[in-house]
Amino acid sequence: MNRIPASLAAVALSIGLSGCAAASQENARDDGTLRAQDYLDIRQLIESYSQILDNCTNNGNTYADLFTPDATFGVSSEWGSGAKIWFRGREQLRTAGGGGNDACRPPQQYPAYHIVISPVITSAPGGAKARSTLLTITNKTTKQGDIVHWEGGYEDTFEKTASGWRFTSRVHVWPEIQW
């Protein structure tokens, strides 16, 4: 008979401790640290970027959805320096993602596919940041195969929104090019 009250007490204690642990995890988030799920979600955003950019859907809106409404996309010749902003805000980003007046722009004869590798994600004020490497593969097979080209990389900043992590800025850094 004493086992039932003892079991109920153990269950109640377990539930109480679980609640404290969950509250503790939320508090850890407030101090600017990233949890494992944040890293996974940001990595998924980075990984999905190339697929969405290379295969325009929904008139470029799927691409624009990767960004906050006031986000920017820019270019730079130097890591860690200012960017030249090419696109600002949802409508310009939708166009950057391949959107046209009524549909996605026609595909190129020899499309280039973006491959983003080796992202290093860290916490930053207001969210997170990352630096990654960009390779492209041009779909124009020759005797030597397709062309793989190093094109610098990306410097990103992210913000967690009600819809999940989004880019607040993405800068394509390509030291070989004088933008």
C-alpha positions as CSV (number, residue, x, y, z in Angstrom):
1,M,0.0,0.0,0.0
2,N,2.9,2.4,0.7
3,R,4.2,1.9,-2.9
4,I,1.3,3.8,-4.5
5,P,1.8,7.0,-2.6
6,A,5.6,6.7,-3.0
7,S,5.2,6.2,-6.8
8,L,2.8,9.2,-7.0
9,A,5.3,11.3,-5.1
10,A,8.1,10.2,-7.5
11,V,6.0,11.1,-10.5
12,A,5.1,14.5,-9.1
13,L,8.8,15.1,-8.3
14,S,9.8,14.1,-11.8
15,I,7.2,16.4,-13.4
16,G,8.4,19.3,-11.2
17,L,12.0,18.8,-12.0
18,S,11.2,18.6,-15.8
19,G,9.4,21.9,-15.5
20,C,12.4,23.5,-13.8
21,A,14.7,22.1,-16.4
22,A,12.5,23.5,-19.2
23,A,12.4,26.9,-17.5
24,S,16.2,26.8,-17.1
25,Q,16.7,26.1,-20.8
26,E,14.5,29.0,-21.8
27,N,16.5,31.2,-19.4
28,A,19.8,30.0,-20.9
29,R,18.4,31.3,-24.3
30,D,18.0,34.8,-22.8
31,D,21.7,35.1,-22.0
32,G,22.6,35.0,-25.7
33,T,23.7,31.4,-25.9
34,L,22.4,29.2,-28.7
35,R,20.9,25.8,-28.0
36,A,21.5,22.7,-30.0
37,Q,18.1,23.2,-31.8
38,D,19.1,26.7,-32.7
39,Y,22.3,25.4,-34.5
40,L,20.2,22.8,-36.3
41,D,17.6,25.4,-37.4
42,I,20.2,27.9,-38.6
43,R,22.1,25.1,-40.4
44,Q,18.8,24.1,-42.1
45,L,18.3,27.7,-43.2
46,I,21.8,27.9,-44.7
47,E,21.4,24.5,-46.4
48,S,18.0,25.3,-47.9
49,Y,19.2,28.7,-49.3
50,S,21.1,27.1,-52.2
51,Q,18.3,24.8,-53.2
52,I,15.7,27.6,-53.1
53,L,18.0,30.1,-55.0
54,D,18.9,27.6,-57.7
55,N,15.3,26.5,-58.3
56,C,13.0,29.5,-58.2
57,T,9.6,28.7,-56.8
58,N,6.5,30.7,-56.0
59,N,7.7,33.7,-58.1
60,G,10.7,34.2,-55.8
61,N,8.6,34.4,-52.6
62,T,10.1,31.2,-51.2
63,Y,13.5,32.8,-51.4
64,A,12.3,36.1,-49.8
65,D,10.8,34.0,-47.0
66,L,14.3,33.0,-45.9
67,F,14.9,36.7,-44.8
68,T,13.3,39.1,-42.3
69,P,11.1,41.7,-44.0
70,D,13.8,44.4,-43.8
71,A,16.8,42.2,-44.6
72,T,19.6,43.0,-47.0
73,F,21.8,41.0,-49.4
74,G,25.2,42.6,-50.3
75,V,28.6,41.9,-51.7
76,S,32.1,42.6,-50.5
77,S,35.7,41.9,-51.6
78,E,37.0,41.6,-48.0
79,W,35.9,39.5,-45.0
80,G,34.6,41.5,-42.2
81,S,34.4,44.8,-44.0
82,G,31.4,46.8,-45.1
83,A,29.1,45.5,-47.8
84,K,27.7,47.1,-50.9
85,I,24.0,46.4,-50.6
86,W,22.4,45.1,-53.8
87,F,19.0,44.1,-52.4
88,R,17.0,45.5,-49.5
89,G,13.6,44.4,-48.3
90,R,11.2,41.7,-49.3
91,E,10.3,42.8,-52.8
92,Q,13.9,43.2,-53.9
93,L,14.9,39.9,-52.3
94,R,12.0,38.2,-54.2
95,T,13.5,39.5,-57.4
96,A,16.9,38.3,-56.4
97,G,15.4,34.9,-55.8
98,G,14.4,34.7,-59.4
99,G,10.9,36.3,-59.2
100,G,9.6,38.2,-62.2
101,N,6.4,40.2,-62.7
102,D,4.2,37.1,-62.8
103,A,6.4,34.1,-62.6
104,C,10.0,32.9,-62.1
105,R,12.4,34.1,-64.8
106,P,13.4,31.4,-67.4
107,P,16.2,29.0,-66.4
108,Q,19.7,29.7,-67.9
109,Q,21.0,27.3,-70.6
110,Y,24.0,26.3,-68.4
111,P,22.8,26.9,-64.8
112,A,25.3,27.3,-61.9
113,Y,24.4,25.5,-58.7
114,H,25.4,27.0,-55.3
115,I,27.0,24.8,-52.7
116,V,27.5,26.3,-49.2
117,I,29.9,24.4,-47.0
118,S,31.6,24.6,-43.7
119,P,29.4,27.1,-41.9
120,V,30.7,28.3,-38.5
121,I,27.8,29.5,-36.5
122,T,28.2,31.7,-33.3
123,S,25.9,33.6,-31.1
124,A,25.7,37.4,-31.7
125,P,23.8,40.3,-30.1
126,G,20.2,39.9,-31.2
127,G,20.6,36.5,-32.7
128,A,23.4,34.6,-34.4
129,K,26.0,35.0,-37.2
130,A,27.8,32.6,-39.5
131,R,30.7,32.5,-42.0
132,S,30.7,29.8,-44.7
133,T,32.4,28.9,-48.0
134,L,30.7,29.1,-51.4
135,L,31.4,26.8,-54.3
136,T,29.5,26.7,-57.6
137,I,29.1,23.9,-60.1
138,T,28.2,24.9,-63.7
139,N,26.1,22.3,-65.4
140,K,28.1,22.3,-68.7
141,T,29.7,18.9,-68.9
142,T,33.0,18.7,-70.9
143,K,35.6,15.9,-71.2
144,Q,36.9,17.1,-67.8
145,G,33.4,17.1,-66.2
146,D,31.5,19.9,-64.8
147,I,33.2,23.1,-63.6
148,V,33.6,23.6,-59.8
149,H,34.6,27.1,-58.8
150,W,35.4,28.6,-55.4
151,E,33.5,31.9,-55.0
152,G,34.5,33.1,-51.6
153,G,31.7,32.6,-49.1
154,Y,29.0,34.2,-47.0
155,E,28.9,36.3,-43.9
156,D,25.4,36.0,-42.4
157,T,23.5,37.5,-39.5
158,F,20.3,35.8,-38.2
159,E,17.3,36.7,-36.1
160,K,14.8,34.3,-34.5
161,T,11.3,35.3,-35.6
162,A,7.9,33.8,-34.9
163,S,8.5,31.8,-38.1
164,G,11.9,30.5,-37.0
165,W,15.4,31.7,-37.8
166,R,15.8,34.1,-40.8
167,F,18.6,36.0,-42.4
168,T,18.8,39.6,-41.5
169,S,21.7,40.1,-43.8
170,R,23.7,38.0,-46.1
171,V,27.0,39.2,-47.7
172,H,28.7,37.4,-50.5
173,V,32.4,37.9,-49.8
174,W,34.5,37.1,-52.9
175,P,38.1,38.4,-52.5
176,E,38.9,37.8,-56.2
177,I,36.3,40.3,-57.3
178,Q,36.4,44.1,-56.9
179,W,32.8,44.9,-56.5
